[in-house]
């Protein structure tokens, strides 16, 4: 994977996490299942991107 592809993958993962958390109310104990699933997928994508960028 080229450096440009790594940057693109990392950026997409970070954008997804930021979008998910931008309106998340940290004072609320209730987390909808749909949010949890999207969050888990975004974290998995970020971890994969980090693995791909490790030297």
mmCIF entry with sequence, helices, sheets and N, C-alpha, C, O atoms, coordinates in Angstrom:
data_MODEL
# 
_entry.id   MODEL 
# 
_entity.id                         1 
_entity.type                       polymer 
_entity.pdbx_number_of_molecules   1 
# 
_entity_poly.entity_id                      1 
_entity_poly.type                           'polypeptide(L)' 
_entity_poly.nstd_linkage                   no 
_entity_poly.nstd_monomer                   no 
_entity_poly.pdbx_seq_one_letter_code       
;(UNK)(UNK)(UNK)(UNK)(UNK)(UNK)(UNK)(UNK)(UNK)(UNK)(UNK)(UNK)(UNK)(UNK)(UNK)(UNK)
(UNK)(UNK)(UNK)(UNK)(UNK)(UNK)(UNK)(UNK)(UNK)(UNK)(UNK)(UNK)(UNK)(UNK)(UNK)(UNK)
(UNK)(UNK)(UNK)(UNK)(UNK)(UNK)(UNK)(UNK)(UNK)(UNK)(UNK)(UNK)(UNK)(UNK)(UNK)(UNK)
(UNK)(UNK)(UNK)(UNK)(UNK)(UNK)(UNK)
;
_entity_poly.pdbx_seq_one_letter_code_can   XXXXXXXXXXXXXXXXXXXXXXXXXXXXXXXXXXXXXXXXXXXXXXXXXXXXXXX 
_entity_poly.pdbx_strand_id                 A 
# 
loop_
_entity_poly_seq.entity_id 
_entity_poly_seq.num 
_entity_poly_seq.mon_id 
_entity_poly_seq.hetero 
1 1  UNK n 
1 2  UNK n 
1 3  UNK n 
1 4  UNK n 
1 5  UNK n 
1 6  UNK n 
1 7  UNK n 
1 8  UNK n 
1 9  UNK n 
1 10 UNK n 
1 11 UNK n 
1 12 UNK n 
1 13 UNK n 
1 14 UNK n 
1 15 UNK n 
1 16 UNK n 
1 17 UNK n 
1 18 UNK n 
1 19 UNK n 
1 20 UNK n 
1 21 UNK n 
1 22 UNK n 
1 23 UNK n 
1 24 UNK n 
1 25 UNK n 
1 26 UNK n 
1 27 UNK n 
1 28 UNK n 
1 29 UNK n 
1 30 UNK n 
1 31 UNK n 
1 32 UNK n 
1 33 UNK n 
1 34 UNK n 
1 35 UNK n 
1 36 UNK n 
1 37 UNK n 
1 38 UNK n 
1 39 UNK n 
1 40 UNK n 
1 41 UNK n 
1 42 UNK n 
1 43 UNK n 
1 44 UNK n 
1 45 UNK n 
1 46 UNK n 
1 47 UNK n 
1 48 UNK n 
1 49 UNK n 
1 50 UNK n 
1 51 UNK n 
1 52 UNK n 
1 53 UNK n 
1 54 UNK n 
1 55 UNK n 
# 
_struct_asym.id          A 
_struct_asym.entity_id   1 
# 
loop_
_struct_conf.conf_type_id 
_struct_conf.id 
_struct_conf.pdbx_PDB_helix_id 
_struct_conf.beg_label_comp_id 
_struct_conf.beg_label_asym_id 
_struct_conf.beg_label_seq_id 
_struct_conf.pdbx_beg_PDB_ins_code 
_struct_conf.end_label_comp_id 
_struct_conf.end_label_asym_id 
_struct_conf.end_label_seq_id 
_struct_conf.pdbx_end_PDB_ins_code 
_struct_conf.beg_auth_comp_id 
_struct_conf.beg_auth_asym_id 
_struct_conf.beg_auth_seq_id 
_struct_conf.end_auth_comp_id 
_struct_conf.end_auth_asym_id 
_struct_conf.end_auth_seq_id 
_struct_conf.pdbx_PDB_helix_class 
_struct_conf.details 
_struct_conf.pdbx_PDB_helix_length 
HELX_P HELX_P1 AA1 UNK A 3  ? UNK A 21 ? UNK A 3  UNK A 21 1 ? 19 
HELX_P HELX_P2 AA2 UNK A 33 ? UNK A 53 ? UNK A 33 UNK A 53 1 ? 21 
# 
_struct_conf_type.id          HELX_P 
_struct_conf_type.criteria    ? 
_struct_conf_type.reference   ? 
# 
loop_
_atom_site.group_PDB 
_atom_site.id 
_atom_site.type_symbol 
_atom_site.label_atom_id 
_atom_site.label_alt_id 
_atom_site.label_comp_id 
_atom_site.label_asym_id 
_atom_site.label_entity_id 
_atom_site.label_seq_id 
_atom_site.pdbx_PDB_ins_code 
_atom_site.Cartn_x 
_atom_site.Cartn_y 
_atom_site.Cartn_z 
_atom_site.occupancy 
_atom_site.B_iso_or_equiv 
_atom_site.pdbx_formal_charge 
_atom_site.auth_seq_id 
_atom_site.auth_comp_id 
_atom_site.auth_asym_id 
_atom_site.auth_atom_id 
_atom_site.pdbx_PDB_model_num 
ATOM 1   N N  . UNK A 1 1  ? 0.850   -1.168 0.000  1.00 0.00 ? 1  UNK A N  1 
ATOM 2   C CA . UNK A 1 1  ? 0.000   0.000  0.000  1.00 0.00 ? 1  UNK A CA 1 
ATOM 3   C C  . UNK A 1 1  ? 0.902   1.238  0.000  1.00 0.00 ? 1  UNK A C  1 
ATOM 4   O O  . UNK A 1 1  ? 1.850   1.335  0.778  1.00 0.00 ? 1  UNK A O  1 
ATOM 5   N N  . UNK A 1 2  ? 0.589   2.162  -0.874 1.00 0.00 ? 2  UNK A N  1 
ATOM 6   C CA . UNK A 1 2  ? 1.392   3.379  -0.963 1.00 0.00 ? 2  UNK A CA 1 
ATOM 7   C C  . UNK A 1 2  ? 1.075   4.319  0.200  1.00 0.00 ? 2  UNK A C  1 
ATOM 8   O O  . UNK A 1 2  ? 0.064   4.163  0.884  1.00 0.00 ? 2  UNK A O  1 
ATOM 9   N N  . UNK A 1 3  ? 1.946   5.284  0.408  1.00 0.00 ? 3  UNK A N  1 
ATOM 10  C CA . UNK A 1 3  ? 1.730   6.255  1.476  1.00 0.00 ? 3  UNK A CA 1 
ATOM 11  C C  . UNK A 1 3  ? 0.441   7.046  1.233  1.00 0.00 ? 3  UNK A C  1 
ATOM 12  O O  . UNK A 1 3  ? -0.295  7.333  2.177  1.00 0.00 ? 3  UNK A O  1 
ATOM 13  N N  . UNK A 1 4  ? 0.170   7.393  -0.009 1.00 0.00 ? 4  UNK A N  1 
ATOM 14  C CA . UNK A 1 4  ? -1.052  8.132  -0.337 1.00 0.00 ? 4  UNK A CA 1 
ATOM 15  C C  . UNK A 1 4  ? -2.291  7.309  -0.007 1.00 0.00 ? 4  UNK A C  1 
ATOM 16  O O  . UNK A 1 4  ? -3.279  7.843  0.497  1.00 0.00 ? 4  UNK A O  1 
ATOM 17  N N  . UNK A 1 5  ? -2.241  6.013  -0.290 1.00 0.00 ? 5  UNK A N  1 
ATOM 18  C CA . UNK A 1 5  ? -3.369  5.133  0.025  1.00 0.00 ? 5  UNK A CA 1 
ATOM 19  C C  . UNK A 1 5  ? -3.543  5.000  1.542  1.00 0.00 ? 5  UNK A C  1 
ATOM 20  O O  . UNK A 1 5  ? -4.670  4.953  2.036  1.00 0.00 ? 5  UNK A O  1 
ATOM 21  N N  . UNK A 1 6  ? -2.436  4.939  2.275  1.00 0.00 ? 6  UNK A N  1 
ATOM 22  C CA . UNK A 1 6  ? -2.499  4.862  3.735  1.00 0.00 ? 6  UNK A CA 1 
ATOM 23  C C  . UNK A 1 6  ? -3.140  6.120  4.316  1.00 0.00 ? 6  UNK A C  1 
ATOM 24  O O  . UNK A 1 6  ? -3.985  6.049  5.209  1.00 0.00 ? 6  UNK A O  1 
ATOM 25  N N  . UNK A 1 7  ? -2.725  7.259  3.799  1.00 0.00 ? 7  UNK A N  1 
ATOM 26  C CA . UNK A 1 7  ? -3.280  8.533  4.271  1.00 0.00 ? 7  UNK A CA 1 
ATOM 27  C C  . UNK A 1 7  ? -4.774  8.599  3.975  1.00 0.00 ? 7  UNK A C  1 
ATOM 28  O O  . UNK A 1 7  ? -5.559  9.037  4.816  1.00 0.00 ? 7  UNK A O  1 
ATOM 29  N N  . UNK A 1 8  ? -5.160  8.171  2.795  1.00 0.00 ? 8  UNK A N  1 
ATOM 30  C CA . UNK A 1 8  ? -6.581  8.171  2.425  1.00 0.00 ? 8  UNK A CA 1 
ATOM 31  C C  . UNK A 1 8  ? -7.379  7.268  3.359  1.00 0.00 ? 8  UNK A C  1 
ATOM 32  O O  . UNK A 1 8  ? -8.471  7.638  3.792  1.00 0.00 ? 8  UNK A O  1 
ATOM 33  N N  . UNK A 1 9  ? -6.852  6.095  3.674  1.00 0.00 ? 9  UNK A N  1 
ATOM 34  C CA . UNK A 1 9  ? -7.531  5.150  4.553  1.00 0.00 ? 9  UNK A CA 1 
ATOM 35  C C  . UNK A 1 9  ? -7.637  5.711  5.977  1.00 0.00 ? 9  UNK A C  1 
ATOM 36  O O  . UNK A 1 9  ? -8.695  5.626  6.599  1.00 0.00 ? 9  UNK A O  1 
ATOM 37  N N  . UNK A 1 10 ? -6.554  6.277  6.487  1.00 0.00 ? 10 UNK A N  1 
ATOM 38  C CA . UNK A 1 10 ? -6.575  6.873  7.821  1.00 0.00 ? 10 UNK A CA 1 
ATOM 39  C C  . UNK A 1 10 ? -7.552  8.042  7.897  1.00 0.00 ? 10 UNK A C  1 
ATOM 40  O O  . UNK A 1 10 ? -8.303  8.181  8.862  1.00 0.00 ? 10 UNK A O  1 
ATOM 41  N N  . UNK A 1 11 ? -7.526  8.875  6.870  1.00 0.00 ? 11 UNK A N  1 
ATOM 42  C CA . UNK A 1 11 ? -8.427  10.035 6.846  1.00 0.00 ? 11 UNK A CA 1 
ATOM 43  C C  . UNK A 1 11 ? -9.891  9.603  6.853  1.00 0.00 ? 11 UNK A C  1 
ATOM 44  O O  . UNK A 1 11 ? -10.707 10.189 7.565  1.00 0.00 ? 11 UNK A O  1 
ATOM 45  N N  . UNK A 1 12 ? -10.226 8.588  6.071  1.00 0.00 ? 12 UNK A N  1 
ATOM 46  C CA . UNK A 1 12 ? -11.605 8.100  6.023  1.00 0.00 ? 12 UNK A CA 1 
ATOM 47  C C  . UNK A 1 12 ? -12.038 7.553  7.384  1.00 0.00 ? 12 UNK A C  1 
ATOM 48  O O  . UNK A 1 12 ? -13.156 7.807  7.830  1.00 0.00 ? 12 UNK A O  1 
ATOM 49  N N  . UNK A 1 13 ? -11.159 6.810  8.036  1.00 0.00 ? 13 UNK A N  1 
ATOM 50  C CA . UNK A 1 13 ? -11.479 6.259  9.352  1.00 0.00 ? 13 UNK A CA 1 
ATOM 51  C C  . UNK A 1 13 ? -11.681 7.372  10.381 1.00 0.00 ? 13 UNK A C  1 
ATOM 52  O O  . UNK A 1 13 ? -12.624 7.328  11.170 1.00 0.00 ? 13 UNK A O  1 
ATOM 53  N N  . UNK A 1 14 ? -10.800 8.361  10.368 1.00 0.00 ? 14 UNK A N  1 
ATOM 54  C CA . UNK A 1 14 ? -10.925 9.474  11.308 1.00 0.00 ? 14 UNK A CA 1 
ATOM 55  C C  . UNK A 1 14 ? -12.172 10.305 11.045 1.00 0.00 ? 14 UNK A C  1 
ATOM 56  O O  . UNK A 1 14 ? -12.849 10.718 11.987 1.00 0.00 ? 14 UNK A O  1 
ATOM 57  N N  . UNK A 1 15 ? -12.482 10.555 9.783  1.00 0.00 ? 15 UNK A N  1 
ATOM 58  C CA . UNK A 1 15 ? -13.683 11.324 9.440  1.00 0.00 ? 15 UNK A CA 1 
ATOM 59  C C  . UNK A 1 15 ? -14.931 10.610 9.932  1.00 0.00 ? 15 UNK A C  1 
ATOM 60  O O  . UNK A 1 15 ? -15.856 11.255 10.426 1.00 0.00 ? 15 UNK A O  1 
ATOM 61  N N  . UNK A 1 16 ? -14.970 9.294  9.804  1.00 0.00 ? 16 UNK A N  1 
ATOM 62  C CA . UNK A 1 16 ? -16.120 8.521  10.265 1.00 0.00 ? 16 UNK A CA 1 
ATOM 63  C C  . UNK A 1 16 ? -16.265 8.622  11.777 1.00 0.00 ? 16 UNK A C  1 
ATOM 64  O O  . UNK A 1 16 ? -17.368 8.833  12.279 1.00 0.00 ? 16 UNK A O  1 
ATOM 65  N N  . UNK A 1 17 ? -15.162 8.472  12.510 1.00 0.00 ? 17 UNK A N  1 
ATOM 66  C CA . UNK A 1 17 ? -15.217 8.587  13.972 1.00 0.00 ? 17 UNK A CA 1 
ATOM 67  C C  . UNK A 1 17 ? -15.654 9.978  14.415 1.00 0.00 ? 17 UNK A C  1 
ATOM 68  O O  . UNK A 1 17 ? -16.461 10.114 15.334 1.00 0.00 ? 17 UNK A O  1 
ATOM 69  N N  . UNK A 1 18 ? -15.124 11.006 13.766 1.00 0.00 ? 18 UNK A N  1 
ATOM 70  C CA . UNK A 1 18 ? -15.498 12.373 14.119 1.00 0.00 ? 18 UNK A CA 1 
ATOM 71  C C  . UNK A 1 18 ? -16.982 12.599 13.851 1.00 0.00 ? 18 UNK A C  1 
ATOM 72  O O  . UNK A 1 18 ? -17.676 13.202 14.669 1.00 0.00 ? 18 UNK A O  1 
ATOM 73  N N  . UNK A 1 19 ? -17.468 12.122 12.721 1.00 0.00 ? 19 UNK A N  1 
ATOM 74  C CA . UNK A 1 19 ? -18.877 12.298 12.376 1.00 0.00 ? 19 UNK A CA 1 
ATOM 75  C C  . UNK A 1 19 ? -19.779 11.596 13.382 1.00 0.00 ? 19 UNK A C  1 
ATOM 76  O O  . UNK A 1 19 ? -20.802 12.146 13.787 1.00 0.00 ? 19 UNK A O  1 
ATOM 77  N N  . UNK A 1 20 ? -19.408 10.388 13.785 1.00 0.00 ? 20 UNK A N  1 
ATOM 78  C CA . UNK A 1 20 ? -20.208 9.644  14.756 1.00 0.00 ? 20 UNK A CA 1 
ATOM 79  C C  . UNK A 1 20 ? -20.260 10.349 16.107 1.00 0.00 ? 20 UNK A C  1 
ATOM 80  O O  . UNK A 1 20 ? -21.295 10.333 16.774 1.00 0.00 ? 20 UNK A O  1 
ATOM 81  N N  . UNK A 1 21 ? -19.169 10.959 16.508 1.00 0.00 ? 21 UNK A N  1 
ATOM 82  C CA . UNK A 1 21 ? -19.076 11.523 17.852 1.00 0.00 ? 21 UNK A CA 1 
ATOM 83  C C  . UNK A 1 21 ? -19.396 13.004 17.940 1.00 0.00 ? 21 UNK A C  1 
ATOM 84  O O  . UNK A 1 21 ? -19.421 13.552 19.043 1.00 0.00 ? 21 UNK A O  1 
ATOM 85  N N  . UNK A 1 22 ? -19.643 13.676 16.818 1.00 0.00 ? 22 UNK A N  1 
ATOM 86  C CA . UNK A 1 22 ? -19.831 15.119 16.852 1.00 0.00 ? 22 UNK A CA 1 
ATOM 87  C C  . UNK A 1 22 ? -21.056 15.548 17.660 1.00 0.00 ? 22 UNK A C  1 
ATOM 88  O O  . UNK A 1 22 ? -21.046 16.617 18.270 1.00 0.00 ? 22 UNK A O  1 
ATOM 89  N N  . UNK A 1 23 ? -22.101 14.735 17.671 1.00 0.00 ? 23 UNK A N  1 
ATOM 90  C CA . UNK A 1 23 ? -23.307 15.115 18.408 1.00 0.00 ? 23 UNK A CA 1 
ATOM 91  C C  . UNK A 1 23 ? -23.633 14.127 19.521 1.00 0.00 ? 23 UNK A C  1 
ATOM 92  O O  . UNK A 1 23 ? -24.758 14.093 20.019 1.00 0.00 ? 23 UNK A O  1 
ATOM 93  N N  . UNK A 1 24 ? -22.658 13.333 19.902 1.00 0.00 ? 24 UNK A N  1 
ATOM 94  C CA . UNK A 1 24 ? -22.868 12.335 20.938 1.00 0.00 ? 24 UNK A CA 1 
ATOM 95  C C  . UNK A 1 24 ? -22.890 13.010 22.301 1.00 0.00 ? 24 UNK A C  1 
ATOM 96  O O  . UNK A 1 24 ? -21.962 13.735 22.660 1.00 0.00 ? 24 UNK A O  1 
ATOM 97  N N  . UNK A 1 25 ? -23.952 12.769 23.054 1.00 0.00 ? 25 UNK A N  1 
ATOM 98  C CA . UNK A 1 25 ? -24.091 13.343 24.386 1.00 0.00 ? 25 UNK A CA 1 
ATOM 99  C C  . UNK A 1 25 ? -23.427 12.411 25.391 1.00 0.00 ? 25 UNK A C  1 
ATOM 100 O O  . UNK A 1 25 ? -23.954 11.342 25.697 1.00 0.00 ? 25 UNK A O  1 
ATOM 101 N N  . UNK A 1 26 ? -22.278 12.817 25.900 1.00 0.00 ? 26 UNK A N  1 
ATOM 102 C CA . UNK A 1 26 ? -21.526 11.978 26.828 1.00 0.00 ? 26 UNK A CA 1 
ATOM 103 C C  . UNK A 1 26 ? -22.217 11.829 28.170 1.00 0.00 ? 26 UNK A C  1 
ATOM 104 O O  . UNK A 1 26 ? -21.863 10.941 28.946 1.00 0.00 ? 26 UNK A O  1 
ATOM 105 N N  . UNK A 1 27 ? -23.189 12.669 28.460 1.00 0.00 ? 27 UNK A N  1 
ATOM 106 C CA . UNK A 1 27 ? -23.909 12.571 29.725 1.00 0.00 ? 27 UNK A CA 1 
ATOM 107 C C  . UNK A 1 27 ? -25.012 11.536 29.704 1.00 0.00 ? 27 UNK A C  1 
ATOM 108 O O  . UNK A 1 27 ? -25.631 11.272 30.735 1.00 0.00 ? 27 UNK A O  1 
ATOM 109 N N  . UNK A 1 28 ? -25.267 10.957 28.575 1.00 0.00 ? 28 UNK A N  1 
ATOM 110 C CA . UNK A 1 28 ? -26.338 9.978  28.441 1.00 0.00 ? 28 UNK A CA 1 
ATOM 111 C C  . UNK A 1 28 ? -25.772 8.567  28.548 1.00 0.00 ? 28 UNK A C  1 
ATOM 112 O O  . UNK A 1 28 ? -24.790 8.235  27.884 1.00 0.00 ? 28 UNK A O  1 
ATOM 113 N N  . UNK A 1 29 ? -26.379 7.755  29.369 1.00 0.00 ? 29 UNK A N  1 
ATOM 114 C CA . UNK A 1 29 ? -25.911 6.380  29.537 1.00 0.00 ? 29 UNK A CA 1 
ATOM 115 C C  . UNK A 1 29 ? -26.392 5.496  28.387 1.00 0.00 ? 29 UNK A C  1 
ATOM 116 O O  . UNK A 1 29 ? -25.772 4.475  28.090 1.00 0.00 ? 29 UNK A O  1 
ATOM 117 N N  . UNK A 1 30 ? -27.479 5.878  27.748 1.00 0.00 ? 30 UNK A N  1 
ATOM 118 C CA . UNK A 1 30 ? -28.065 5.069  26.684 1.00 0.00 ? 30 UNK A CA 1 
ATOM 119 C C  . UNK A 1 30 ? -27.324 5.286  25.372 1.00 0.00 ? 30 UNK A C  1 
ATOM 120 O O  . UNK A 1 30 ? -27.181 6.416  24.906 1.00 0.00 ? 30 UNK A O  1 
ATOM 121 N N  . UNK A 1 31 ? -26.861 4.203  24.789 1.00 0.00 ? 31 UNK A N  1 
ATOM 122 C CA . UNK A 1 31 ? -26.200 4.264  23.485 1.00 0.00 ? 31 UNK A CA 1 
ATOM 123 C C  . UNK A 1 31 ? -26.990 3.356  22.543 1.00 0.00 ? 31 UNK A C  1 
ATOM 124 O O  . UNK A 1 31 ? -27.054 2.147  22.767 1.00 0.00 ? 31 UNK A O  1 
ATOM 125 N N  . UNK A 1 32 ? -27.592 3.918  21.493 1.00 0.00 ? 32 UNK A N  1 
ATOM 126 C CA . UNK A 1 32 ? -28.368 3.084  20.568 1.00 0.00 ? 32 UNK A CA 1 
ATOM 127 C C  . UNK A 1 32 ? -27.495 2.008  19.923 1.00 0.00 ? 32 UNK A C  1 
ATOM 128 O O  . UNK A 1 32 ? -26.306 2.211  19.675 1.00 0.00 ? 32 UNK A O  1 
ATOM 129 N N  . UNK A 1 33 ? -28.110 0.871  19.662 1.00 0.00 ? 33 UNK A N  1 
ATOM 130 C CA . UNK A 1 33 ? -27.391 -0.243 19.037 1.00 0.00 ? 33 UNK A CA 1 
ATOM 131 C C  . UNK A 1 33 ? -26.825 0.176  17.692 1.00 0.00 ? 33 UNK A C  1 
ATOM 132 O O  . UNK A 1 33 ? -25.711 -0.217 17.345 1.00 0.00 ? 33 UNK A O  1 
ATOM 133 N N  . UNK A 1 34 ? -27.567 0.964  16.931 1.00 0.00 ? 34 UNK A N  1 
ATOM 134 C CA . UNK A 1 34 ? -27.080 1.392  15.616 1.00 0.00 ? 34 UNK A CA 1 
ATOM 135 C C  . UNK A 1 34 ? -25.807 2.224  15.760 1.00 0.00 ? 34 UNK A C  1 
ATOM 136 O O  . UNK A 1 34 ? -24.877 2.075  14.968 1.00 0.00 ? 34 UNK A O  1 
ATOM 137 N N  . UNK A 1 35 ? -25.762 3.100  16.768 1.00 0.00 ? 35 UNK A N  1 
ATOM 138 C CA . UNK A 1 35 ? -24.553 3.888  17.006 1.00 0.00 ? 35 UNK A CA 1 
ATOM 139 C C  . UNK A 1 35 ? -23.400 2.973  17.394 1.00 0.00 ? 35 UNK A C  1 
ATOM 140 O O  . UNK A 1 35 ? -22.287 3.115  16.888 1.00 0.00 ? 35 UNK A O  1 
ATOM 141 N N  . UNK A 1 36 ? -23.673 2.038  18.292 1.00 0.00 ? 36 UNK A N  1 
ATOM 142 C CA . UNK A 1 36 ? -22.629 1.126  18.744 1.00 0.00 ? 36 UNK A CA 1 
ATOM 143 C C  . UNK A 1 36 ? -22.058 0.335  17.576 1.00 0.00 ? 36 UNK A C  1 
ATOM 144 O O  . UNK A 1 36 ? -20.842 0.170  17.479 1.00 0.00 ? 36 UNK A O  1 
ATOM 145 N N  . UNK A 1 37 ? -22.914 -0.155 16.693 1.00 0.00 ? 37 UNK A N  1 
ATOM 146 C CA . UNK A 1 37 ? -22.451 -0.924 15.534 1.00 0.00 ? 37 UNK A CA 1 
ATOM 147 C C  . UNK A 1 37 ? -21.607 -0.062 14.597 1.00 0.00 ? 37 UNK A C  1 
ATOM 148 O O  . UNK A 1 37 ? -20.557 -0.503 14.130 1.00 0.00 ? 37 UNK A O  1 
ATOM 149 N N  . UNK A 1 38 ? -22.056 1.152  14.321 1.00 0.00 ? 38 UNK A N  1 
ATOM 150 C CA . UNK A 1 38 ? -21.297 2.061  13.455 1.00 0.00 ? 38 UNK A CA 1 
ATOM 151 C C  . UNK A 1 38 ? -19.972 2.443  14.107 1.00 0.00 ? 38 UNK A C  1 
ATOM 152 O O  . UNK A 1 38 ? -18.944 2.533  13.436 1.00 0.00 ? 38 UNK A O  1 
ATOM 153 N N  . UNK A 1 39 ? -20.004 2.666  15.414 1.00 0.00 ? 39 UNK A N  1 
ATOM 154 C CA . UNK A 1 39 ? -18.792 3.025  16.144 1.00 0.00 ? 39 UNK A CA 1 
ATOM 155 C C  . UNK A 1 39 ? -17.788 1.876  16.115 1.00 0.00 ? 39 UNK A C  1 
ATOM 156 O O  . UNK A 1 39 ? -16.598 2.091  15.885 1.00 0.00 ? 39 UNK A O  1 
ATOM 157 N N  . UNK A 1 40 ? -18.270 0.658  16.349 1.00 0.00 ? 40 UNK A N  1 
ATOM 158 C CA . UNK A 1 40 ? -17.388 -0.513 16.312 1.00 0.00 ? 40 UNK A CA 1 
ATOM 159 C C  . UNK A 1 40 ? -16.752 -0.681 14.929 1.00 0.00 ? 40 UNK A C  1 
ATOM 160 O O  . UNK A 1 40 ? -15.569 -1.004 14.820 1.00 0.00 ? 40 UNK A O  1 
ATOM 161 N N  . UNK A 1 41 ? -17.542 -0.459 13.878 1.00 0.00 ? 41 UNK A N  1 
ATOM 162 C CA . UNK A 1 41 ? -17.028 -0.574 12.508 1.00 0.00 ? 41 UNK A CA 1 
ATOM 163 C C  . UNK A 1 41 ? -15.986 0.511  12.231 1.00 0.00 ? 41 UNK A C  1 
ATOM 164 O O  . UNK A 1 41 ? -14.969 0.250  11.588 1.00 0.00 ? 41 UNK A O  1 
ATOM 165 N N  . UNK A 1 42 ? -16.242 1.725  12.716 1.00 0.00 ? 42 UNK A N  1 
ATOM 166 C CA . UNK A 1 42 ? -15.297 2.824  12.518 1.00 0.00 ? 42 UNK A CA 1 
ATOM 167 C C  . UNK A 1 42 ? -13.991 2.562  13.261 1.00 0.00 ? 42 UNK A C  1 
ATOM 168 O O  . UNK A 1 42 ? -12.912 2.842  12.739 1.00 0.00 ? 42 UNK A O  1 
ATOM 169 N N  . UNK A 1 43 ? -14.084 2.032  14.461 1.00 0.00 ? 43 UNK A N  1 
ATOM 170 C CA . UNK A 1 43 ? -12.878 1.713  15.233 1.00 0.00 ? 43 UNK A CA 1 
ATOM 171 C C  . UNK A 1 43 ? -12.094 0.599  14.550 1.00 0.00 ? 43 UNK A C  1 
ATOM 172 O O  . UNK A 1 43 ? -10.865 0.645  14.496 1.00 0.00 ? 43 UNK A O  1 
ATOM 173 N N  . UNK A 1 44 ? -12.799 -0.400 14.029 1.00 0.00 ? 44 UNK A N  1 
ATOM 174 C CA . UNK A 1 44 ? -12.128 -1.484 13.310 1.00 0.00 ? 44 UNK A CA 1 
ATOM 175 C C  . UNK A 1 44 ? -11.406 -0.944 12.077 1.00 0.00 ? 44 UNK A C  1 
ATOM 176 O O  . UNK A 1 44 ? -10.286 -1.361 11.780 1.00 0.00 ? 44 UNK A O  1 
ATOM 177 N N  . UNK A 1 45 ? -12.039 -0.024 11.364 1.00 0.00 ? 45 UNK A N  1 
ATOM 178 C CA . UNK A 1 45 ? -11.416 0.574  10.180 1.00 0.00 ? 45 UNK A CA 1 
ATOM 179 C C  . UNK A 1 45 ? -10.179 1.378  10.581 1.00 0.00 ? 45 UNK A C  1 
ATOM 180 O O  . UNK A 1 45 ? -9.160  1.341  9.892  1.00 0.00 ? 45 UNK A O  1 
ATOM 181 N N  . UNK A 1 46 ? -10.274 2.100  11.689 1.00 0.00 ? 46 UNK A N  1 
ATOM 182 C CA . UNK A 1 46 ? -9.129  2.877  12.158 1.00 0.00 ? 46 UNK A CA 1 
ATOM 183 C C  . UNK A 1 46 ? -7.978  1.959  12.563 1.00 0.00 ? 46 UNK A C  1 
ATOM 184 O O  . UNK A 1 46 ? -6.817  2.245  12.270 1.00 0.00 ? 46 UNK A O  1 
ATOM 185 N N  . UNK A 1 47 ? -8.302  0.860  13.234 1.00 0.00 ? 47 UNK A N  1 
ATOM 186 C CA . UNK A 1 47 ? -7.254  -0.088 13.623 1.00 0.00 ? 47 UNK A CA 1 
ATOM 187 C C  . UNK A 1 47 ? -6.585  -0.703 12.403 1.00 0.00 ? 47 UNK A C  1 
ATOM 188 O O  . UNK A 1 47 ? -5.365  -0.871 12.378 1.00 0.00 ? 47 UNK A O  1 
ATOM 189 N N  . UNK A 1 48 ? -7.376  -1.036 11.395 1.00 0.00 ? 48 UNK A N  1 
ATOM 190 C CA . UNK A 1 48 ? -6.829  -1.608 10.154 1.00 0.00 ? 48 UNK A CA 1 
ATOM 191 C C  . UNK A 1 48 ? -5.917  -0.587 9.470  1.00 0.00 ? 48 UNK A C  1 
ATOM 192 O O  . UNK A 1 48 ? -4.835  -0.929 8.992  1.00 0.00 ? 48 UNK A O  1 
ATOM 193 N N  . UNK A 1 49 ? -6.362  0.656  9.430  1.00 0.00 ? 49 UNK A N  1 
ATOM 194 C CA . UNK A 1 49 ? -5.555  1.712  8.816  1.00 0.00 ? 49 UNK A CA 1 
ATOM 195 C C  . UNK A 1 49 ? -4.233  1.881  9.563  1.00 0.00 ? 49 UNK A C  1 
ATOM 196 O O  . UNK A 1 49 ? -3.181  2.056  8.948  1.00 0.00 ? 49 UNK A O  1 
ATOM 197 N N  . UNK A 1 50 ? -4.296  1.828  10.884 1.00 0.00 ? 50 UNK A N  1 
ATOM 198 C CA . UNK A 1 50 ? -3.070  1.948  11.674 1.00 0.00 ? 50 UNK A CA 1 
ATOM 199 C C  . UNK A 1 50 ? -2.137  0.754  11.418 1.00 0.00 ? 50 UNK A C  1 
ATOM 200 O O  . UNK A 1 50 ? -0.923  0.929  11.318 1.00 0.00 ? 50 UNK A O  1 
ATOM 201 N N  . UNK A 1 51 ? -2.695  -0.443 11.313 1.00 0.00 ? 51 UNK A N  1 
ATOM 202 C CA . UNK A 1 51 ? -1.872  -1.611 11.003 1.00 0.00 ? 51 UNK A CA 1 
ATOM 203 C C  . UNK A 1 51 ? -1.209  -1.461 9.650  1.00 0.00 ? 51 UNK A C  1 
ATOM 204 O O  . UNK A 1 51 ? -0.041  -1.813 9.486  1.00 0.00 ? 51 UNK A O  1 
ATOM 205 N N  . UNK A 1 52 ? -1.945  -0.944 8.681  1.00 0.00 ? 52 UNK A N  1 
ATOM 206 C CA . UNK A 1 52 ? -1.410  -0.783 7.325  1.00 0.00 ? 52 UNK A CA 1 
ATOM 207 C C  . UNK A 1 52 ? -0.344  0.298  7.253  1.00 0.00 ? 52 UNK A C  1 
ATOM 208 O O  . UNK A 1 52 ? 0.502   0.276  6.359  1.00 0.00 ? 52 UNK A O  1 
ATOM 209 N N  . UNK A 1 53 ? -0.376  1.242  8.182  1.00 0.00 ? 53 UNK A N  1 
ATOM 210 C CA . UNK A 1 53 ? 0.587   2.336  8.128  1.00 0.00 ? 53 UNK A CA 1 
ATOM 211 C C  . UNK A 1 53 ? 1.797   2.093  9.024  1.00 0.00 ? 53 UNK A C  1 
ATOM 212 O O  . UNK A 1 53 ? 2.733   2.892  9.017  1.00 0.00 ? 53 UNK A O  1 
ATOM 213 N N  . UNK A 1 54 ? 1.798   1.014  9.788  1.00 0.00 ? 54 UNK A N  1 
ATOM 214 C CA . UNK A 1 54 ? 2.922   0.731  10.684 1.00 0.00 ? 54 UNK A CA 1 
ATOM 215 C C  . UNK A 1 54 ? 4.161   0.356  9.861  1.00 0.00 ? 54 UNK A C  1 
ATOM 216 O O  . UNK A 1 54 ? 4.087   -0.414 8.903  1.00 0.00 ? 54 UNK A O  1 
ATOM 217 N N  . UNK A 1 55 ? 5.262   0.908  10.254 1.00 0.00 ? 55 UNK A N  1 
ATOM 218 C CA . UNK A 1 55 ? 6.531   0.627  9.556  1.00 0.00 ? 55 UNK A CA 1 
ATOM 219 C C  . UNK A 1 55 ? 7.413   -0.253 10.399 1.00 0.00 ? 55 UNK A C  1 
ATOM 220 O O  . UNK A 1 55 ? 8.519   -0.598 9.984  1.00 0.00 ? 55 UNK A O  1 
# 
